[in-house]
Amino acid sequence: MAHRVAWASVVVFAASAGLAVAASPQSKKVDFPETVSWAGKILPGGKHTISWQGDPGNLDVKILDGNKVLAEGKGRLETSGRKYDDDALVTHAAASGMPSLAGIELGGKTTELVLTQS
């Protein structure tokens, strides 16, 4: 009986630790080689910090220049079949002629931060 209680405690601890990791904020500095739009905002080229927090399927995402929030919206993490060599912006052509930010490939990982268009 003691083994069952001990294993149940380990499972509960592991599950709660996993939730804490998924919900903990993460961030990465990314170089924007050009001006893009996302979440109704214009994001100038240059180094910006991308931060995200929440469930991997429903993230709150912010793009910052220093401490100034340039844009915020929703996103999700998706796993790719390949490892990305470098950070890279994924953009789509928009009617305005300015590229629309659709995601960020995270260099050194098999993960892409896919951004929700609003």
Secondary structure as GFF3:
##gff-version 3
##sequence-region A 1 118
A	DSSP	alpha_helix	2	23	.	.	.	ID=ss1
A	DSSP	beta_strand	26	32	.	.	.	ID=ss2
A	DSSP	beta_strand	36	38	.	.	.	ID=ss3
A	DSSP	beta_strand	41	43	.	.	.	ID=ss4
A	DSSP	beta_strand	46	55	.	.	.	ID=ss5
A	DSSP	beta_strand	58	65	.	.	.	ID=ss6
A	DSSP	beta_strand	68	79	.	.	.	ID=ss7
A	DSSP	beta_strand	88	92	.	.	.	ID=ss8
A	DSSP	beta_strand	100	105	.	.	.	ID=ss9
A	DSSP	beta_strand	111	115	.	.	.	ID=ss10
###
